[in-house]
């Protein structure tokens, strides 16, 4: 079975993945939904927090993570240079000359070409971590979207798919609503519409 590009991301009700300045203090950082996320997506929690949170050091769904420079820099500001070990980590950036960690790859070329190449390799699915501009540039390559919808409206921020103006129908595969208003929704992006 070919690998999928999966955009697994937290967002607000109005479709933002962070505030305009890149902060995400508007999201829920505790609640009943976290146990399900710990069990289903342990590799998506930053490695330096897993032990403290009681999250397994295993990869259930993904073996590769793609992130834009600004997403990667969120960890860098905290001194974290290798956020998602043991995953293969790739930063997509035309402005970075080299990543601060030898275990993190850097791709300065076309992200679409990179994703198409990665999809041809054997392995688990590819996690598109963010940010919004990178996701917008890869919208036509996304096979599945898993939204962690937080019950908040912020009015302005970094959009889920920055710069994307097309139309991609999606089919809801599963969803779960939690008592705190958090919703985990999984969609298949309909490839026939591409």
C-alpha positions in Angstrom: 0.0 0.0 0.0 1.5 3.4 -1.0 2.4 5.9 1.7 0.0 8.7 2.4 0.7 12.4 3.2 -1.3 13.1 6.3 -1.9 16.6 7.5 -2.3 16.0 11.3 -2.8 19.4 12.9 -4.5 21.3 15.7 -6.7 24.2 14.7 -9.3 26.6 15.9 -13.0 26.5 15.0 -12.3 29.3 12.5 -9.5 27.4 10.8 -6.3 28.8 12.2 -3.3 26.6 13.3 -1.8 29.4 15.4 -2.1 33.1 16.2 -0.6 35.5 13.7 2.7 35.6 15.7 2.9 31.8 15.6 1.9 31.2 19.2 -0.8 28.6 20.0 -1.8 29.4 23.6 -5.4 29.3 22.6 -5.4 25.5 22.3 -6.4 23.0 25.0 -3.3 21.5 26.7 -5.1 19.1 28.9 -8.3 17.2 28.9 -9.8 13.8 28.2 -8.8 13.8 24.5 -5.1 13.6 25.3 -5.2 9.9 26.3 -6.5 9.0 22.8 -3.8 11.2 21.2 -1.1 9.6 23.4 -2.2 6.1 22.3 -2.9 6.7 18.6 -0.2 9.3 17.7 2.7 9.0 20.3 5.3 10.0 17.8 3.7 13.4 17.2 4.5 14.6 20.7 7.8 16.3 21.1 10.5 13.8 22.2 11.6 16.0 25.1 8.1 15.9 26.6 7.2 12.2 26.1 8.6 10.8 29.4 7.0 13.6 31.4 3.6 13.0 29.8 3.9 9.2 30.0 3.8 8.8 26.2 5.4 5.8 24.7 8.6 6.2 22.6 7.0 4.4 19.7 5.8 5.3 16.2 2.3 4.0 15.5 1.3 5.8 12.3 4.2 7.8 10.9 7.9 7.3 10.2 8.6 10.7 8.5 7.6 14.2 9.5 7.7 17.3 7.2 7.7 20.8 8.7 8.2 24.3 7.5 11.0 26.5 9.0 8.7 28.5 11.3 7.2 25.3 12.7 10.7 23.9 13.3 11.7 27.1 15.0 9.0 26.8 17.6 11.2 24.0 19.2 14.4 25.8 18.4 13.3 28.7 20.6 13.2 26.2 23.5 16.5 24.7 22.6 15.0 21.6 21.0 16.8 20.7 17.7 15.6 17.1 17.3 11.9 17.3 18.2 10.4 14.1 16.8 13.0 11.4 17.1 12.9 8.5 16.1 11.0 9.8 13.0 12.9 10.9 9.9 12.6 14.7 10.1 12.7 17.1 7.2 12.5 20.9 7.4 11.3 22.5 4.2 12.9 25.9 3.8 14.5 28.0 1.1 16.1 30.3 3.7 17.8 27.9 6.1 21.3 26.9 5.0 21.6 24.0 7.4 19.6 22.6 10.3 21.1 22.8 13.8 20.9 19.1 14.3 22.6 16.4 12.1 19.6 14.1 12.5 17.2 16.7 10.9 17.2 16.9 7.1 16.8 20.1 5.1 15.1 20.4 1.8 15.4 23.7 0.0 13.8 22.6 -3.3 10.2 22.0 -4.4 8.2 20.4 -1.6 5.8 18.7 -4.1 8.7 16.9 -5.7 10.0 15.8 -2.3 6.6 14.4 -1.2 6.1 12.5 -4.5 9.6 11.0 -4.0 8.8 10.1 -0.4 5.5 8.5 -1.3 7.4 6.1 -3.6 9.6 4.9 -0.8 8.6 2.0 1.4 7.5 2.8 4.9 4.7 4.2 7.0 2.7 7.4 6.3 4.3 10.8 6.1 3.2 13.4 8.7 2.7 16.9 7.5 3.2 18.8 10.8 2.9 22.4 9.5 2.9 25.2 8.9 0.1 26.7 7.0 2.1 27.9 4.0 3.8 24.6 3.5 0.4 22.8 3.8 -1.1 25.2 1.2 1.7 24.5 -1.2 1.2 20.7 -0.7 -2.6 20.7 -0.7 -2.9 18.7 -3.9 -0.6 16.1 -2.5 -2.5 15.6 0.9 -4.2 12.2 1.1 -5.7 12.6 4.6 -6.4 15.4 7.0 -6.7 14.7 10.8 -7.9 17.8 12.5 -7.6 18.4 16.3 -10.3 21.1 16.5 -10.1 23.2 19.6 -13.3 24.9 20.8 -12.2 28.5 20.3 -12.5 31.3 17.7 -9.5 33.7 17.3 -10.6 35.8 14.3 -7.0 36.1 12.9 -4.1 33.8 12.6 -2.1 31.4 10.4 -4.6 29.6 8.2 -4.8 25.9 7.9 -3.9 26.0 4.2 -2.1 29.3 3.6 -2.3 30.5 0.0 -4.5 27.6 -1.3 -7.4 28.7 -3.4 -8.5 25.5 -5.1 -11.2 23.1 -4.1 -10.6 19.6 -2.8 -13.6 17.6 -1.6 -13.1 15.5 1.4 -14.9 12.6 3.0 -15.3 12.3 6.7 -14.0 9.0 7.8 -14.3 9.2 11.6 -14.8 11.8 14.3 -15.0 12.0 18.0 -16.3 14.8 20.2 -15.1 15.1 23.8 -16.9 16.7 26.8 -14.5 19.7 26.8 -15.6 20.6 23.2 -12.5 19.2 21.5 -13.2 17.3 18.3 -10.9 14.8 16.5 -11.9 14.5 12.9 -10.3 12.4 10.2 -11.0 13.1 6.5 -9.9 11.4 3.3 -9.1 14.0 0.6 -10.8 12.8 -2.5 -8.1 12.1 -5.0 -10.6 11.7 -7.9 -11.2 15.5 -7.7 -7.5 16.3 -8.4 
